[in-house]
Amino acid sequence: MAPAPALIVKARWLLNAALLALVAGLALFAWLRPPDRSDPRPPLTAMAAPTIARVAIERKDREPIVLERGEDRWRMRSPVKARANGFAVESLLQLASAPVELTLPAAEPGRYGLDRPDLVVRLDQEEIAFGTMHPLKDQYYVRHGNAIHLVPGRYYAQAASPYSAYIDARIIEEGRQPAAFKLPGFSLAIKDGGWRRSPDEKALSSDRINAFVEEWRHARALSVERATARPARERIEITFREDAAKAETLTLGVVTRAPELVLRREDEGLEYHFPEETAKRLLELTATADERG
Protein backbone atom coordinates (compact mmCIF):
# COMPACT_ATOMS: atom_id res chain seq x y z
CA MET A 1 0.00 0.00 0.00
CA ALA A 2 1.38 3.42 -0.96
CA PRO A 3 1.96 5.84 1.91
CA ALA A 4 -0.72 8.50 2.44
CA PRO A 5 0.09 11.98 1.05
CA ALA A 6 -0.06 13.47 4.56
CA LEU A 7 2.58 10.99 5.76
CA ILE A 8 4.81 11.80 2.78
CA VAL A 9 4.52 15.52 3.51
CA LYS A 10 5.23 14.91 7.20
CA ALA A 11 8.33 12.89 6.34
CA ARG A 12 9.51 15.66 4.04
CA TRP A 13 8.93 18.23 6.79
CA LEU A 14 11.02 16.17 9.18
CA LEU A 15 13.82 15.90 6.63
CA ASN A 16 13.68 19.61 5.80
CA ALA A 17 13.58 20.48 9.50
CA ALA A 18 16.66 18.33 10.13
CA LEU A 19 18.55 19.92 7.22
CA LEU A 20 17.48 23.40 8.28
CA ALA A 21 18.55 22.75 11.86
CA LEU A 22 21.94 21.46 10.66
CA VAL A 23 22.59 24.43 8.40
CA ALA A 24 21.32 26.93 10.97
CA GLY A 25 23.43 25.32 13.67
CA LEU A 26 26.56 25.44 11.55
CA ALA A 27 25.90 29.04 10.55
CA LEU A 28 25.21 30.08 14.14
CA PHE A 29 28.34 28.31 15.34
CA ALA A 30 30.49 30.04 12.74
CA TRP A 31 28.84 33.42 13.36
CA LEU A 32 29.01 33.42 17.16
CA ARG A 33 32.32 31.69 17.60
CA PRO A 34 34.89 34.43 18.23
CA PRO A 35 38.11 34.19 16.24
CA ASP A 36 40.92 32.65 18.21
CA ARG A 37 43.69 35.18 17.83
CA SER A 38 46.12 32.83 19.56
CA ASP A 39 45.44 29.90 17.21
CA PRO A 40 48.85 29.02 15.80
CA ARG A 41 47.34 27.21 12.82
CA PRO A 42 47.63 29.16 9.57
CA PRO A 43 44.47 30.10 7.63
CA LEU A 44 43.63 28.19 4.46
CA THR A 45 43.81 31.33 2.29
CA ALA A 46 44.87 34.94 2.65
CA MET A 47 41.40 36.14 1.63
CA ALA A 48 39.21 38.27 3.91
CA ALA A 49 35.52 37.31 3.89
CA PRO A 50 34.23 40.92 3.45
CA THR A 51 36.20 41.26 0.21
CA ILE A 52 34.74 38.16 -1.46
CA ALA A 53 32.15 39.09 -4.10
CA ARG A 54 31.31 35.78 -5.77
CA VAL A 55 30.94 32.18 -4.61
CA ALA A 56 30.47 29.10 -6.79
CA ILE A 57 29.83 25.60 -5.43
CA GLU A 58 30.11 22.60 -7.73
CA ARG A 59 29.08 19.07 -6.78
CA LYS A 60 28.79 15.92 -8.83
CA ASP A 61 25.26 15.17 -10.05
CA ARG A 62 23.96 18.53 -8.76
CA GLU A 63 23.41 21.88 -10.37
CA PRO A 64 26.08 24.44 -9.52
CA ILE A 65 25.29 27.10 -6.94
CA VAL A 66 26.38 30.65 -7.75
CA LEU A 67 26.09 33.47 -5.22
CA GLU A 68 27.01 37.11 -5.82
CA ARG A 69 27.31 40.03 -3.45
CA GLY A 70 25.08 42.97 -4.38
CA GLU A 71 24.98 46.52 -3.09
CA ASP A 72 22.78 45.65 -0.14
CA ARG A 73 22.47 41.84 -0.06
CA TRP A 74 23.69 38.57 -1.50
CA ARG A 75 21.81 37.13 -4.47
CA MET A 76 21.64 33.58 -5.83
CA ARG A 77 22.25 33.44 -9.59
CA SER A 78 22.14 29.67 -10.05
CA PRO A 79 20.46 27.19 -10.03
CA VAL A 80 17.63 29.70 -9.47
CA LYS A 81 17.55 33.46 -9.20
CA ALA A 82 16.62 34.34 -5.64
CA ARG A 83 17.38 36.45 -2.61
CA ALA A 84 20.16 34.70 -0.75
CA ASN A 85 20.30 33.89 2.94
CA GLY A 86 23.10 36.24 3.93
CA PHE A 87 23.60 34.45 7.25
CA ALA A 88 24.29 31.13 5.48
CA VAL A 89 26.53 32.78 2.87
CA GLU A 90 28.63 34.57 5.47
CA SER A 91 29.04 31.26 7.29
CA LEU A 92 30.27 29.64 4.07
CA LEU A 93 32.80 32.44 3.58
CA GLN A 94 34.52 31.38 6.80
CA LEU A 95 36.06 28.62 4.68
CA ALA A 96 38.57 31.19 3.44
CA SER A 97 40.10 31.42 6.91
CA ALA A 98 39.66 27.78 7.94
CA PRO A 99 42.50 26.73 10.27
CA VAL A 100 44.92 24.31 8.62
CA GLU A 101 45.93 21.36 10.77
CA LEU A 102 48.36 19.84 8.29
CA THR A 103 49.83 20.72 4.89
CA LEU A 104 51.10 18.15 2.41
CA PRO A 105 52.55 18.32 -1.10
CA ALA A 106 50.00 17.76 -3.87
CA ALA A 107 51.99 14.93 -5.45
CA GLU A 108 49.41 12.20 -4.71
CA PRO A 109 45.93 13.77 -5.02
CA GLY A 110 44.25 10.40 -5.60
CA ARG A 111 45.32 9.21 -2.17
CA TYR A 112 43.15 11.91 -0.61
CA GLY A 113 40.22 11.78 -3.03
CA LEU A 114 41.36 14.93 -4.79
CA ASP A 115 42.03 13.54 -8.27
CA ARG A 116 38.27 13.78 -8.93
CA PRO A 117 36.83 15.84 -6.08
CA ASP A 118 33.09 15.60 -5.42
CA LEU A 119 32.88 19.15 -4.07
CA VAL A 120 34.63 22.30 -5.29
CA VAL A 121 34.14 25.79 -3.86
CA ARG A 122 35.38 28.89 -5.69
CA LEU A 123 35.73 32.09 -3.68
CA ASP A 124 36.23 34.70 -6.40
CA GLN A 125 39.20 33.21 -8.28
CA GLU A 126 40.42 30.96 -5.47
CA GLU A 127 39.54 27.25 -5.87
CA ILE A 128 39.14 24.94 -2.88
CA ALA A 129 38.49 21.26 -3.65
CA PHE A 130 37.29 18.82 -0.99
CA GLY A 131 38.59 15.27 -0.91
CA THR A 132 38.05 12.46 1.57
CA MET A 133 37.50 12.66 5.29
CA HIS A 134 40.37 11.86 7.63
CA PRO A 135 39.97 8.24 8.81
CA LEU A 136 40.21 9.13 12.50
CA LYS A 137 39.24 12.79 12.84
CA ASP A 138 36.36 15.06 11.85
CA GLN A 139 38.56 16.75 9.28
CA TYR A 140 38.69 16.86 5.48
CA TYR A 141 41.53 16.97 3.00
CA VAL A 142 41.26 19.96 0.69
CA ARG A 143 43.36 21.17 -2.21
CA HIS A 144 44.16 24.84 -2.43
CA GLY A 145 46.94 26.17 -4.57
CA ASN A 146 49.74 23.66 -4.97
CA ALA A 147 49.21 21.87 -1.68
CA ILE A 148 46.81 19.60 0.20
CA HIS A 149 45.56 20.75 3.59
CA LEU A 150 43.57 19.25 6.45
CA VAL A 151 40.73 21.44 7.78
CA PRO A 152 37.83 20.93 10.25
CA GLY A 153 34.85 18.96 8.94
CA ARG A 154 32.29 21.68 9.62
CA TYR A 155 33.46 23.54 6.54
CA TYR A 156 32.56 20.58 4.35
CA ALA A 157 29.13 20.27 5.96
CA GLN A 158 28.34 23.91 5.22
CA ALA A 159 29.59 23.77 1.62
CA ALA A 160 27.68 20.53 0.93
CA SER A 161 24.31 22.04 1.91
CA PRO A 162 21.56 21.95 -0.76
CA TYR A 163 20.94 25.10 -2.80
CA SER A 164 17.70 25.75 -0.91
CA ALA A 165 19.72 26.31 2.28
CA TYR A 166 21.18 29.45 0.67
CA ILE A 167 17.81 30.97 -0.28
CA ASP A 168 16.26 33.63 1.95
CA ALA A 169 13.18 31.89 3.37
CA ARG A 170 11.34 35.13 4.20
CA ILE A 171 8.30 35.57 1.98
CA ILE A 172 8.61 39.38 2.33
CA GLU A 173 11.98 41.08 2.03
CA GLU A 174 13.46 42.38 5.25
CA GLY A 175 12.63 46.03 5.86
CA ARG A 176 9.61 46.27 3.54
CA GLN A 177 6.55 47.79 5.21
CA PRO A 178 3.13 46.59 4.00
CA ALA A 179 0.45 49.23 3.53
CA ALA A 180 -2.44 46.99 2.46
CA PHE A 181 -3.44 43.33 2.17
CA LYS A 182 -6.04 41.75 -0.07
CA LEU A 183 -6.63 38.19 1.14
CA PRO A 184 -9.27 35.53 0.46
CA GLY A 185 -12.44 36.79 2.17
CA PHE A 186 -11.18 40.08 3.60
CA SER A 187 -8.70 42.92 3.22
CA LEU A 188 -6.62 45.18 5.43
CA ALA A 189 -5.52 48.75 4.85
CA ILE A 190 -4.05 51.60 6.83
CA LYS A 191 -6.65 54.27 7.51
CA ASP A 192 -6.39 57.26 9.83
CA GLY A 193 -3.07 56.02 11.14
CA GLY A 194 -4.18 52.48 11.96
CA TRP A 195 -4.99 49.16 10.33
CA ARG A 196 -8.64 48.52 9.39
CA ARG A 197 -10.23 45.25 8.34
CA SER A 198 -12.86 45.09 5.58
CA PRO A 199 -15.51 43.84 6.11
CA ASP A 200 -15.26 45.36 9.54
CA GLU A 201 -15.34 43.29 12.70
CA LYS A 202 -16.10 45.60 15.61
CA ALA A 203 -14.88 43.14 18.22
CA LEU A 204 -11.52 42.60 16.57
CA SER A 205 -8.83 44.40 18.55
CA SER A 206 -6.14 46.57 16.98
CA ASP A 207 -3.53 44.47 18.78
CA ARG A 208 -4.75 41.37 16.94
CA ILE A 209 -4.57 43.15 13.60
CA ASN A 210 -1.07 44.49 14.32
CA ALA A 211 0.05 41.00 15.34
CA PHE A 212 -1.38 39.61 12.08
CA VAL A 213 0.62 42.13 10.03
CA GLU A 214 3.77 41.28 11.98
CA GLU A 215 3.19 37.58 11.24
CA TRP A 216 3.33 38.43 7.56
CA ARG A 217 6.37 40.71 7.87
CA HIS A 218 8.39 37.99 9.59
CA ALA A 219 6.94 34.87 7.94
CA ARG A 220 9.77 32.47 7.19
CA ALA A 221 9.24 29.27 5.20
CA LEU A 222 10.71 25.95 6.23
CA SER A 223 11.78 25.34 2.63
CA VAL A 224 11.83 27.20 -0.68
CA GLU A 225 11.63 25.38 -4.01
CA ARG A 226 11.20 26.11 -7.70
CA ALA A 227 7.63 26.94 -8.69
CA THR A 228 5.62 24.00 -9.95
CA ALA A 229 2.92 23.87 -12.61
CA ARG A 230 0.17 23.44 -10.01
CA PRO A 231 -2.49 26.14 -10.34
CA ALA A 232 -2.97 28.66 -7.56
CA ARG A 233 -6.36 28.21 -5.91
CA GLU A 234 -6.44 31.66 -4.31
CA ARG A 235 -4.60 34.94 -4.69
CA ILE A 236 -3.12 37.43 -2.25
CA GLU A 237 -2.06 40.99 -2.97
CA ILE A 238 0.23 42.91 -0.63
CA THR A 239 0.81 46.59 -1.33
CA PHE A 240 3.95 48.37 -0.17
CA ARG A 241 4.11 52.14 -0.21
CA GLU A 242 7.64 53.44 -0.06
CA ASP A 243 6.43 57.04 -0.25
CA ALA A 244 3.22 58.93 -0.91
CA ALA A 245 3.70 58.85 -4.68
CA LYS A 246 4.89 55.28 -5.20
CA ALA A 247 3.22 51.98 -4.44
CA GLU A 248 4.26 48.42 -5.32
CA THR A 249 2.07 45.33 -5.23
CA LEU A 250 3.33 41.82 -4.53
CA THR A 251 1.05 39.04 -5.83
CA LEU A 252 1.13 35.62 -4.19
CA GLY A 253 -0.64 32.45 -5.23
CA VAL A 254 -2.01 30.08 -2.59
CA VAL A 255 -1.18 26.71 -4.12
CA THR A 256 -2.34 24.59 -1.17
CA ARG A 257 -3.44 25.11 2.42
CA ALA A 258 -3.19 21.44 3.47
CA PRO A 259 -1.36 19.21 4.20
CA GLU A 260 1.04 22.17 3.98
CA LEU A 261 0.69 25.83 3.12
CA VAL A 262 2.44 26.62 -0.16
CA LEU A 263 2.67 30.24 -1.30
CA ARG A 264 4.04 31.07 -4.74
CA ARG A 265 5.84 34.29 -5.60
CA GLU A 266 5.31 34.64 -9.32
CA ASP A 267 7.90 37.41 -9.56
CA GLU A 268 10.58 35.05 -8.25
CA GLY A 269 9.33 31.76 -9.69
CA LEU A 270 9.59 30.21 -6.23
CA GLU A 271 7.26 28.44 -3.83
CA TYR A 272 7.51 28.88 -0.08
CA HIS A 273 6.50 25.88 2.03
CA PHE A 274 5.06 26.37 5.53
CA PRO A 275 3.47 23.98 8.06
CA GLU A 276 -0.29 23.63 7.68
CA GLU A 277 -1.00 25.53 10.91
CA THR A 278 0.69 28.63 9.46
CA ALA A 279 -2.30 29.04 7.12
CA LYS A 280 -4.46 30.03 10.09
CA ARG A 281 -2.01 32.72 11.16
CA LEU A 282 -1.54 34.19 7.68
CA LEU A 283 -4.93 33.70 6.04
CA GLU A 284 -7.48 34.04 8.84
CA LEU A 285 -8.28 37.10 10.97
CA THR A 286 -11.54 37.09 12.91
CA ALA A 287 -12.52 38.12 16.42
CA THR A 288 -12.07 35.46 19.07
CA ALA A 289 -14.84 34.34 21.40
CA ASP A 290 -13.23 36.35 24.21
CA GLU A 291 -13.16 39.49 22.06
CA ARG A 292 -16.85 39.05 21.20
CA GLY A 293 -17.61 38.74 24.89
Buried (B, 14 or more C-beta within 10 A) or exposed (E): EEEEEEEEBBEBBEEBEEBBEBBBEBBEEBEEEEEEEEEEBBBBBEBEBEEBEBBBBBBEEBEBBBBBBEEEBBBBBBBBEBBBBBBBBBBBBBBBBBBBBEBBEBEEBEEBBBEEBBBBBBBEEBBBBBBEBBEEEEBBBBBBEEEBBBBBEBBBBBBBBBBBBBBBBBBBEEEBEBBBBBBEEBBBBBEEEEBBBEEEBEBBEEEBBEEBBEEBBEBBBBBBBEBEEEEBEBBBEBBBBEEEEEEEEBBBBBBBBEBBBBBBBEEBEBBBBBBBEBBEBBBEBEBEEEBEE
